[in-house]
């Protein structure tokens, strides 16, 4: 039986000038500021149960697009995929911990641990490409551990990775999990056929993304993933 999805959201998240956000709370999460905005969501700072958190407030267009194309709630999907990565052996060190989600009513949201860091893209640029070999090796290790756990299509690129300090060592952290793997929902019948016959492997896109990880010209030319609205 197909679940009934809430596709009629029209939420917006405006700023109220010097007063900050007009939306100040979601349930017991207190919104304390705005961090930024992407194609699918507005990202805010928040406080939840005595801890600092990041709150993703999904835009109505993204919620409705995801429901229409994939027949599921975006907030729940990202929470569960985030949790799969977080609970995979060895990956918790590299993944923002998912804490809660809301997918009913007028607001759709995901709550994650707050990451205190800088996007890899900016980290690399600020250092003119001089980054520790150990940091690059950690990025490779993420793919290795994900594949060992049966997780593929990590959607790895330099704007999806946060660099945080762990006892003085820069460590990459994943925080974006709203992309449905291509082997779960192939983009077209030809890709489905290649996957079915074994001509295209589940690991293939991750290996390609790893090879292109420092190709920022490619990233800046296509800042939004083609499978997003």
N, C-alpha and C positions, 0 to 999 in steps of 0.2 A: 504494500500500500504506500502510495506516495504521500509524503508529509505536506501539510498545508503550509506554505511559506508566506511570510509577511512581505509583500512586494509593493506596498503602497506608502512607503516612507517618503517623506519630503523634508527630512531634517536638514537644517543648515546650522553652521556653528560660527556665528558672527562675533567679531571682537566689539567691545563696547568702549573703544577709545582708551582713555587713561585708566579706566576701571578694570581693564582686562577682559576676560571672557564673560559673556552674558550667561553661558551655561556654567554653573559653579559646582554642580554635584550630579552624580549619577548613582542612585542608591546610596551606599555608604562610602563611595569614592568621592573625595573632594578635589575638584579641579583647581589647580593653583597657578596655571600659566600655560601659555601656548609655545610649543617648540618648533612647529613647522607644519607644512602642508604638502601632501603629495597628490597623485592622481586619485587614489582610492580613499584617502582618509586625511583628517586633521589630527596631528599628534600633539598631545598636551602633557604637561607635568601634573602629577596628582599625588594625593596621600590616601592610603588605604590600610586600615588596621595597623596603624603606627609604623608604616614603612613608606618610603618614597617609591612611586611607581610611574610608569609611562602609560598613557591612555590613548589608544587609537580610536577615534570617532569616525566610523565609516560614513562616507557620503552616500546619499540615496542612490545616485547613479550607479555606484559600484555595487551596492547591495542588490539592486534590481537586476543589473547585468549578470551578476554571479548566479542569482536565483533563476533567471531566465535561461542561462546557458548550461548551468550545472545542477539545477534543481536542488539546491541546498543553501543554507544560511551561511553567509560569508564569515561572520564572527565565529560561529561554531567550527566551521571548517579550519580557519586559521588557528584557533585555539588547539584543536585536536592534532593538527599537523605539527604545530610548535611543540606540543607535549611529546609526540613521537620522537622528535629529534632530542628534546631535553632528556628523555628517559633512556635513549639508546646508550649502550655501554661506551663510556669515554667521551661522550659528546656534551655533557652538561657544562663542562668548562668553556665550551665554545658557543653556547646558546643562551639567549635571554630567557629567563624562566617565565612561562605563562602562568598567570595567577587566577584569572577569571574572565568570563565573557558575558555579554548581554546581547540577545538576539530577538527579543520580543518588545512590543510597544514601539514608540516613535524613534527610539535611539538604538543603534547597533554599535557595540564597542568591545574592545579587547583590552585587558589590563595585563601588563608585563612588568617584570622588575625594571627599575631604572638603570640604564647603562650610562656611566660617566666616562665618555670617551669622545672620539672624533671619527667621522666616516673615513674609511680606508682611502678613498679617492682624494680627500683633502690632506690626509696624513702623508700620503705619497708625494703629492704636489708640494706641500710645505717643506719637504726635505729633498726636493729636486731628485726624487727617485732613490735617494740613499736610505733604504730601509733595511733593518736587520734580516739576515738570511733566515734566522730562526722564525721570524714573523711569516715569511713566505712559506716556510716548511709547515707552520701551524695551519695555514690555509689549505695546503695539500692534505694534511692530516684530517681535516674536516671531511673531505671527500672520501678518504679511505675508510674512516669510521662510519660514515653514512652508508656506504656501500656494504660494509660488513654487516650492518643492521638491516639491510634490505630497503634502504631509503635512497631514492634517486631523484634527479632533476632538482637539485638544491637551489637553482636560480642564483648561482654565484656570480656576483659582479661587485665592483668596488664601491658602489653606493648601497649595497645590501649588507655590507660588513662594517661593523664598528670596531675600532681599535681601542682597547681599554688597557689600563696598567694593572698587572697582577704581580705584586711584590717587586715592582720596578721593571718587569718584563712586558713588552707590548704583546697583547693577545687578541686575535680576531674573534668577534662575536657576531653570530647571526641573529637577526631580529625580525626578518620579514618572511612570512610563511604562507602568503595568500595565493601563491601560484600552484595550480593543479598540475601535477606531473604529466608530461606529454604521453607517457606510456599508459596512464590511467584514462585520459581522454585525448586520443590522437586528434590532431588538428584537421586531418582530412583522411579519406579512405586509403590513399597511397601510403601515408605514414603508418596507418594501421596494418596494412599488408606487409610492409617492411618489418615491422615489429613481430608480426605473427610468424613470418617465415625465417626470422632470425638475421636478416640482412642489416637490421638496425638494432643495436643493443640498448638496454635501459641506461647503461653507463655513458653512452656516447655523448650526450649533451653536456654532462658534467665535465668530461675530459676536454671537450671543446671550450667550455667556459673557463676552465683552468688554464688552458693554453692562451686564451685571449684576456686573461684577468688584468693585465697591465696595458691593454690596448685601449687607452682612454679616448683616443680619437673616435674609435668605434662606439664607445660608450656615450660620448657626448653627442654624436650624430644621432643616436637612437636612445634618448634618455628614458623612454618609457617602453616597457616590455610590450611586444606586439600582440600578446595574448590578453592584455588588459584593456578595459574600455577607454 
